[in-house]
Amino acid sequence: MLKNSSVRKSFASLLLAAVLLFAVAIPAFADASGTQAAGSEEMPFTTYTYWDGVGAAEKTKVFCKPMYTVKTLIDAHSLGAAAFGSVDDVCTADGLTYLLDGTSSKIYVLDADYRLLRVIGDLTDSAGSPVSFAGAQGIFVKGTQLLVADTKNARVLVLTTDGKWQRTLPLPDSKIIPSDFKYTPIRVAVDSRDYLYVASDGSYYGALVYSPEMEFLGFYGANTVAVSIGEALRSFITDLFSTDAKRAGSVRALPYQFTDFAIGPHDFVYTVTATADQAAGQIKRLNPGGKDVLGKESFNFADDATHLATVPALRAIDVDEDGFFYALQSNAANRVFWYDRESNLICVFGTSNSVQAQKGTLAMGGSVAVNGTDVLVTDSVSKNVTVFSITPYGELVRSTQLSTLDDDFGATVENWNKVLQADVNCQLAYRGLAKAAYTQGDYRAALRYARQGTDRETYASAFVKQRTAFLETWFTPLFLGLVVLIAALAFLLRLKHKKGVRLLKNERLRNLFSCVAHPFEAFRLVKEKGMGSLPAATVLLALFYLLSALRDTASGFAFSHFDASNYNAFFVLLRTVALVLLFVVCNWLVCVLMGGIGRLREIYTVTCYSLLPVIVSTVVSIAFSHLLSPDEFVFVQIFNAVCVGYTFFLLAVGIMKVHDFGFGRFLGTTAVTVIAMMILVFLIFLIFMLGQQVYAWIETVFTEIRYR
C-alpha cells in the first residue's frame, strides 16, 4: 500500500501517460500492420533451379530466391468484356498483346499495361462473306500482319492488325504432301525474312513452310526416331524373312510431332515436343536448314520423373530477343522453365492448382509468350492469362548472365557477388565468377570458383594455365630431381644385379609379382608347388576395394563426381570384393561338376593375383587425375584399358592352370560360371525379400499380441 501522497501522485501520472501512449500507438501499429499485409502478397509457388555436375546425378534440385512474381491476371472481368469462350493462345508484338478466343472467334488486343484496346471479330472476306475462325488455336503477329491458325477450318487466315481480312491459306496443292495428310494448323509463325511456318496437329513431317510470296516450299524440321543397334538388327531380320503380308501389317515407329515453336534471334526456330514418355531432348533449336544445333538430345529440359508422379511434358515455348527461352510444363504441375541461350537453367517458377485459387497458379497451362521481360501464360481451364514480371533479383541475374555469355566481364564480378549475397545457392554466379577470374588471369580464383560451381570445363582450363605457370617456375629443380632419382634407381639396380641382392626374400611374394611377366610359370607354381599366398591374395583384394573407393572420392576434381551425401561405400564393396568372391565360389562349384581339379583356395589366389594390373592402373589413374586435364587423359585411359584386358588374360591363364583345362573348356566353364553367378544373385535377392516379408509378418504378429 502506497502511503506517501507524493509517491501516489507520481505513480498515477506515470500510469496515465502509459495509457495515453498505448492508445496512440495502437492505431499506428494497426495501420503499419495492415500496410505490410497488403503489400506483401505471398507467392503461391516456390522458385527453384537445378545444379548440374553434383555427384553422379544429372540434376540436383535447389531452391532459390524468387526471380518472377505475379504482376496481374488478365480475364474477361479485368478487360471489361464478355466472358471468354476460351483462351487458346497469346502473342506479343511492338508492346501490344493479342489474346485468341477461338471458341468465340475473337481476338482481344491489349496495350502495354494489359488494358483492352480493341476486339477483332466479325470478319468479312473480299466478297463480303463472313469469315469465322471458331476453333482456332494459334495466332502470330509481325508488323501489321496478323496470322490465325484456324484449326477447325483447316486453314491459315492472314489479317491485318486492325482486323481486316487479306487472304486465306488452305492446304497447299503439292505432290510432296501425302494424299492422307490431315491439315489441322495449331501454331503459326513468321521469321525476319517473312518465311511462314505452320505446325499441323498430328503431322510428323514437320512444319509447312511458305515463301514471303506465300508459295508452299515444303516441310521443315521433322523430328527423327532414335533407333538402337538392337532395333536396327531386329528390323533387318524381320524385313529379310517376313512375307509381304507381315510387312504390311507391321507397326513402325514414327517420330513425334512438335506441339509448339517460336522464332528466336537470327531466325533459329525453337521447337518443343510434348510426349509423356520423352524425358530428354524435348527442345530443339533448328537452323535455317532444319538441323538441330542445340545439341541437347540427352538433356531433360523438364523436371526429373523422380520429382513428379509422372514424366512431365513441355507443351509450349517462346524466346526473347536475347535468346533466353521459356518452356511451359503443363500436366501434373504447371511450371515455366527459364533457360538462357546456352541451355543453362536459370529458374523454375509457377505451380498447379485445379481451381486456380491464387494468382500465379494454373489449372492447365496452354501457351506462353514473352513481352519484354514479362512472361504471359494462358490457362485453358480458368480461361485467363497470368502475367509474371521479373523481380529486381531476377533482372540482376539475367543481365549479369547475359554479360557473361557475351564475354563482357567488366561488371560481372561485382554483380555476381551481389547475387551471392542475395542467394548463396546460385550456381550461375559461381560459374560466372570462375569464367571472369580465368579471363582476368587469376587462375587460382578461377579454380576455387569453378570447384564451388562444379564447372569442370572452366576448372580444367584454369588448371592447365596454373600448371603451366608452376612448371615455368619449378621446372629446373624438378628436372634435376628427376635426373637424380633415375640415376639413383639405376645405381641400385646395377648394384643389386652385381651382388645378386634380392629385394624380396619371400619366394611366394616373388612368385606373386612374377605372375605379371610370367603368368604361365607363376600360376603353375601356385598349382604344383603351393606357391600361392592367401594373405597376399587377401591384401590385393582389400587394395582393389580401397583403391576403387579412392578413385571415386580422391580423384582430381575435373574427373570426380563424388557426392558425399549420396555416396555408399557398401555398393563399392559389392562391385569389388563381393563380385570376386562370387566368381570364385561359382567357378569352384561349376568346375567341380565339370572335371576341374582346382581347389577353392587356388581359385581364390589366382583370381586375386590377376587383379594386380587393375590395381596398378587405378593408382596411375588417381595420380594422373591430379596432374592432367581431361583432354590429356586419353593415354591414361588407353593404359587402363590395356590393364583391364591383361587382368582378364591373367585370370584366364590362372583358371586354366589350376583346373588343368584347355582354352575351349575354359570358355565353356566360364560361360556356365557367369550364368551360375546370375542365378546365385537372384537366389540371394529372393531370400532377402522373403526374409523381409517373414520379419514383417513376425513383427505384425507380436504387435497384434501386444495390443490384444
Beta strands, then each sheet from edge to edge (+ up, - down):
strand 1: 48-52
strand 2: 59-63
strand 3: 68-74
strand 4: 89-93
strand 5: 96-101
strand 6: 106-110
strand 7: 116-120
strand 8: 123-124
strand 9: 130-131
strand 10: 138-142
strand 11: 145-150
strand 12: 155-160
strand 13: 165-169
strand 14: 185-190
strand 15: 196-200
strand 16: 207-210
strand 17: 216-220
strand 18: 260-263
strand 19: 269-272
strand 20: 283-286
strand 21: 314-319
strand 22: 325-329
strand 23: 335-339
strand 24: 345-349
strand 25: 351-352
strand 26: 361-362
strand 27: 365-371
strand 28: 374-379
strand 29: 384-390
sheet 1: 1+ 2-
sheet 2: 3+ 29- 28+ 27-
sheet 3: 4+ 5- 6+ 7-
sheet 4: 8+ 9-
sheet 5: 10+ 11- 12+ 13-
sheet 6: 14+ 15- 16+ 17-
sheet 7: 18+ 19- 20+
sheet 8: 21+ 22- 23+ 24-
sheet 9: 25+ 26+
end
